[in-house]
Amino acid sequence: MGNIEHFPLMLAGSDKRNEQHVEVTSPFDDHLIATVETAKSSDIDFALDTAHQLFANRDNWLTVVDRIAILERAIELIQAQADSLASGAAEEGGKPLIDSKVEMVRCIDSIRLCADTLRNDVCKPVPMAVNAASQHRFTIMNKEPIGVVVAVSAFNHPLNLIAHQVGPAIAAGCPVIVKPAENTPLSCFRLVRLFHQAGLPEAWCQVLLPENHDIAEALVTDPRVAFFSFIGSAKVGWYLRSKLAPGTRCALEHGGVAPVIMTADADIDSAIPALAKGGFYHAGQVCVSVQRLYVHQSIAAQVAEKLSAAAQKMVVGDPLSDKTEVGPLIREGEVARVATWVQDAIDEGATVVCGGHTLPNHCYEPTVLLNPSKQSKVSQAEVFGPIVCIYPFEDLDEAIADANALDVAFQASVYSSNIDTAMYIADRLAASAVMINEHTAFRVDWMPFAGLRHSGLGTGGIPYTLDDMQVEKMIVVTSKGIR
């Protein structure tokens, strides 16, 4: 393969090599970046057995002091390679370099949050000595790792998603087996390699790509798995949850069809840059990307015109260029799908304000559609492409009802200059988080991040994931010396 890098399986204590591999190619120009070895059923069993046996012996457990030290050393190593990691993520995932560098900063901050959260991660004691039955007793509350974690990740944030899944597992003291996205596995391998260099024993974090879906399902549904972390499509996530072994807990993070409501008094000029960023960032391949924009009819034409002007100024192209603002979709098939959805919306009555065309190198024009049918795919399902739909409204409550009408619910936003109106809308939107005068894709890594309805199960965010990966143990001390 010449200078093409090859990534073998990261199985602790095994030097086994398989001939079968996947090719990781650039989503922009399809050039071969690297090859990654794939795992057979026997490799899955080996990884699970290694992790299970490691956790079963409590003498093997890493102390909190050890875990914090590993995380802090990992931060130093990652910072030293931040530029190359960001470039690698942009090359394999297509997110523009300017945004991949921001993701790299977030990745480092997420790992720092793991260490910081661990320092303050305590249980609230259970009251005793409040009646005759509980007299002469007090409680000690401890947190312990839940067990073996299997983390299945997505392609769109190949650095920070791994930080959000692997970082808390390390902090919690759980052995973790990671299955990165097949399109973007290299960032995961590189990050985990740095964790190992930071002192994390290899058995505590193993990385593999299963040969096929059946083998991947066997990994997730094995009874040795204590916690399943999934980021990806709702169809796959809910299916795998239905197959989990008894006792396996899980967290699912899927997508949404994020709604925005703009009232007649909204500050349009202030809103447009944020809406353009929220709608077209990473070519719309974000689970809370701005997609459905409900705008009061008195300003709808103006918003459509200004959002389209902002979209048309965006530089679309090579993700490795520091001038690119919108890169390619992850694969050619996704471009074809998005183009079909847009054409269907046009056939069903939508007006194209800007965009609506495929571009070379698997790119798609940032597109604004005006008033698509409520039954159109772009109105009903997550596009995961650079498409924003504008729906003029007259009655605010009808707009809220339309925003809430789907079987998904995640983040939403409101633009209004009237705080009473903004709070009225925020109170009535079906969402786990509502941004006021900010786009729907706003996130910092310590805040809760939770899909509702079909959009997910459980709560993401570093402190919440760390909590999920631990169990509380209560010890009740009985002594006549306790009053």
HELIX and SHEET records of a PDB file:
HELIX    1   1 SER A   41  ALA A   56  1                                  16    
HELIX    2   2 ARG A   58  ASN A   60  5                                   3    
HELIX    3   3 VAL A   64  ALA A   80  1                                  17    
HELIX    4   4 ALA A   82  GLY A   93  1                                  12    
HELIX    5   5 LEU A   97  ARG A  119  1                                  23    
HELIX    6   6 ASN A  160  ALA A  172  1                                  13    
HELIX    7   7 LEU A  186  GLN A  197  1                                  12    
HELIX    8   8 GLU A  202  TRP A  204  5                                   3    
HELIX    9   9 HIS A  213  THR A  221  1                                   9    
HELIX   10  10 ALA A  234  LYS A  243  1                                  10    
HELIX   11  11 ILE A  268  PHE A  280  1                                  13    
HELIX   12  12 TYR A  281  GLY A  284  5                                   4    
HELIX   13  13 ALA A  300  LYS A  313  1                                  14    
HELIX   14  14 GLU A  332  ASP A  347  1                                  16    
HELIX   15  15 LYS A  377  GLN A  380  1                                   4    
HELIX   16  16 LEU A  396  ALA A  403  1                                   8    
HELIX   17  17 ILE A  419  ARG A  428  1                                  10    
HELIX   18  18 ILE A  462  ASP A  468  1                                   7    
SHEET    1   A 3 GLU A   5  PHE A   7  0                                        
SHEET    2   A 3 LEU A  32  ALA A  39  1                                        
SHEET    3   A 3 HIS A  21  THR A  25 -1                                        
SHEET    1   B 3 GLU A   5  PHE A   7  0                                        
SHEET    2   B 3 LEU A  32  ALA A  39  1                                        
SHEET    3   B 3 LEU A 209  PRO A 210  1                                        
SHEET    1   C 2 ARG A 137  PRO A 145  0                                        
SHEET    2   C 2 GLN A 470  THR A 478 -1                                        
SHEET    1   D 6 CYS A 205  VAL A 207  0                                        
SHEET    2   D 6 VAL A 176  LYS A 179  1                                        
SHEET    3   D 6 VAL A 149  VAL A 152  1                                        
SHEET    4   D 6 PHE A 227  ILE A 231  1                                        
SHEET    5   D 6 ARG A 249  GLU A 253  1                                        
SHEET    6   D 6 GLY A 456  LEU A 457 -1                                        
SHEET    1   E 7 THR A 351  CYS A 354  0                                        
SHEET    2   E 7 THR A 367  LEU A 370 -1                                        
SHEET    3   E 7 ILE A 387  PHE A 393  1                                        
SHEET    4   E 7 ARG A 292  HIS A 296  1                                        
SHEET    5   E 7 PRO A 259  MET A 262  1                                        
SHEET    6   E 7 GLN A 411  TYR A 415  1                                        
SHEET    7   E 7 ALA A 433  ILE A 436  1                                        
SHEET    1   F 2 THR A 358  LEU A 359  0                                        
SHEET    2   F 2 CYS A 363  TYR A 364 -1                                        
SHEET    1   G 2 VAL A 408  ALA A 409  0                                        
SHEET    2   G 2 LEU A 452  ARG A 453 -1                                        
END                                                                             
